[in-house]
Every structure is written in C-alpha cells, then in structure tokens.
Amino acid sequence: MAKTNFLKIIADNRPGTIAAISRLLARKKINIEDMNAVGFGEKGLIILLTSDSAKAVEVLQENGYSV
C-alpha cells in the first residue's frame, strides 16, 4: 500500500491564494487529488493530497510557501 502524504500549507488568507497554488502545481503536471482549507485571521491552512507530494513540496517551497 502506498503511503499517503498530506501537505499542510500556511498561506495568506486572501482571494486568489488557492488559485495561485493550483496554477503552480498544474504547470508541473501535479494533480490535486483532495483539498481542505480553513482561514484564521490573516492566514489560512490549506491541506492537499497530490499525485506527487515530494515534487509538490519542492515547487511550493521554491515559490515561497511554508509547507
């Protein structure tokens, strides 16, 4: 059985944040298989299950996201 790695991302709670993350992953052919998000004040927590978690972490960190 494959190990499931959920990515936990702390990001700004503003319009377009999830869209920006989605675009970054899509450009690298990484599929978002499941997602949950919650805002708390000016920050938000986004939890993703992707088709390639190691590659997703690399892409997101290269673009300034805390994963």
C-alpha positions in Angstrom: 0.0 0.0 0.0 1.3 3.4 -0.9 2.0 6.0 1.8 -0.4 8.9 1.8 1.2 12.3 2.4 -1.0 15.3 3.1 0.7 18.6 2.6 -0.1 21.3 5.1 0.5 24.8 3.8 0.2 28.1 5.8 -0.5 30.9 3.4 -2.1 34.4 3.3 -5.9 34.3 3.7 -6.8 36.4 0.6 -8.6 35.9 -2.7 -6.5 34.0 -5.3 -4.2 32.1 -2.9 -5.7 28.7 -3.7 -5.8 29.5 -7.4 -2.1 30.5 -7.4 -1.1 27.3 -5.7 -3.2 25.3 -8.2 -1.6 27.0 -11.1 1.9 26.3 -9.8 1.2 22.6 -9.4 -0.6 22.3 -12.7 2.4 23.8 -14.6 4.4 20.9 -13.2 1.7 18.3 -14.0 0.9 17.6 -10.3 -2.7 16.7 -9.7 -4.6 17.9 -6.6 -6.5 14.8 -5.5 -8.1 16.2 -2.4 -8.1 19.6 -0.6 -9.4 21.2 2.5 -8.9 24.8 3.6 -9.7 27.0 6.6 -9.0 30.6 7.3 -8.0 32.0 10.6 -7.5 35.8 10.6 -5.0 36.9 8.0 -3.6 33.4 7.5 -5.1 30.2 6.2 -4.3 26.5 6.4 -4.6 24.5 3.1 -4.3 20.7 3.3 -3.6 19.0 -0.1 -3.3 15.4 -1.2 -1.4 15.4 -4.6 -0.3 12.9 -7.2 3.4 13.6 -6.3 3.9 15.1 -2.8 7.7 15.3 -2.9 7.6 17.3 -6.2 4.7 19.4 -4.8 6.7 20.4 -1.7 9.6 21.3 -3.8 7.6 23.5 -6.2 5.7 25.2 -3.4 8.8 25.9 -1.3 10.6 27.3 -4.3 7.7 29.8 -4.6 7.8 31.0 -1.0 5.1 28.8 0.6 5.5 27.3 4.0 4.9 23.6 3.6 
